[in-house]
């Protein structure tokens, strides 16, 4: 299963490392995107280490967007998880 994890900026964002690790342990192929605010709580490098894949953290990444990467990620994923999801 291919899962795209979108991490939002809240204090619980640090738990995303455990979430991604558990998904990988269960056999999922995981890709991660995170907001700038989320990067204040968890680093892209940490998420890359546990996911085994590059982490997207900027909407305006010219290199990634040259290939319309945001569309490719949406097509790639079987499921999308947004975490943390808080009001």
Secondary structure, 3 states (H helix, E strand, C coil): CEEEEEECCCHHHHHHHHHHHHHHHCCCEEEEEECCCHHHCCCHHHHHHHHCCCEECCCCCHHHHCCCHHHHHHHHCCEEEEECCCC
